[in-house]
Amino acid sequence: MMTVGIKIMPRDVILDSQGRAIEESMKNNGFKFEGLRAGKFLEVSFSNENKEDVKTEIEKMLKIGGLYNPLIEKFEIIF
């Protein structure tokens, strides 16, 4: 079995209102850091262990299955 991570983040040019709200809350609680962006992390398990097959399937899931919006989000597949 192969488990793969999918990181989905707002594109850099998109205002990340959720990330901004979290950042403001953390800074109001005294935490010091330079920036914060919020996204999604998915973990998907496959019985197929062929990396290329799994990558192709994940790309289909993302594009056809509606897991992300390509206009405002980007994704990274983490093996």
C-alpha positions as CSV (number, residue, x, y, z in Angstrom):
1,M,0.0,0.0,0.0
2,M,1.2,3.5,-0.8
3,T,0.0,6.6,1.1
4,V,0.5,9.9,-0.6
5,G,0.1,13.5,0.7
6,I,-1.5,16.3,-1.2
7,K,-0.8,19.8,-0.1
8,I,-3.3,22.4,-1.5
9,M,-2.5,26.1,-0.9
10,P,-3.8,29.4,-2.2
11,R,-1.7,30.8,-5.1
12,D,0.8,33.4,-4.0
13,V,-1.1,36.2,-5.7
14,I,-4.4,35.3,-3.9
15,L,-5.3,37.0,-0.7
16,D,-5.4,34.3,2.0
17,S,-8.1,35.6,4.3
18,Q,-8.2,32.4,6.4
19,G,-4.4,32.5,6.8
20,R,-4.6,36.2,7.7
21,A,-7.2,35.6,10.4
22,I,-5.1,32.8,12.0
23,E,-1.9,34.9,11.7
24,E,-3.7,37.9,13.5
25,S,-5.0,35.6,16.2
26,M,-1.6,34.1,16.8
27,K,0.2,37.4,16.9
28,N,-2.5,38.8,19.3
29,N,-1.6,35.9,21.6
30,G,2.1,36.9,21.6
31,F,3.5,34.6,19.0
32,K,6.2,36.2,16.8
33,F,6.7,35.0,13.2
34,E,6.9,36.6,9.7
35,G,3.9,35.1,7.9
36,L,1.3,32.4,7.8
37,R,-0.8,30.9,5.0
38,A,-3.6,28.4,5.4
39,G,-4.3,25.5,3.1
40,K,-5.5,21.9,3.0
41,F,-3.6,18.6,3.4
42,L,-5.1,15.4,2.2
43,E,-3.7,11.9,2.7
44,V,-4.8,9.2,0.2
45,S,-3.9,5.5,0.3
46,F,-3.6,3.3,-2.8
47,S,-3.2,-0.4,-3.2
48,N,-1.1,0.3,-6.3
49,E,2.5,1.0,-5.5
50,N,3.6,2.2,-8.9
51,K,4.6,5.9,-8.3
52,E,3.8,7.1,-11.8
53,D,0.3,5.4,-11.8
54,V,-0.5,6.9,-8.4
55,K,0.7,10.4,-9.6
56,T,-1.5,10.2,-12.6
57,E,-4.5,9.1,-10.6
58,I,-4.0,11.9,-8.0
59,E,-3.7,14.5,-10.8
60,K,-7.0,13.2,-12.2
61,M,-8.6,13.4,-8.8
62,L,-7.4,16.9,-8.4
63,K,-8.5,18.2,-11.8
64,I,-11.6,16.1,-12.5
65,G,-12.7,15.4,-9.0
66,G,-12.8,19.0,-7.9
67,L,-10.4,18.7,-5.0
68,Y,-8.9,22.1,-5.8
69,N,-9.7,25.2,-7.8
70,P,-6.8,25.8,-10.3
71,L,-7.7,29.4,-10.6
72,I,-6.8,30.3,-7.0
73,E,-5.0,27.2,-5.6
74,K,-1.9,25.2,-6.4
75,F,-1.0,21.7,-5.3
76,E,2.0,19.6,-4.4
77,I,2.1,15.8,-4.4
78,I,4.2,14.4,-1.5
79,F,5.4,10.8,-1.8
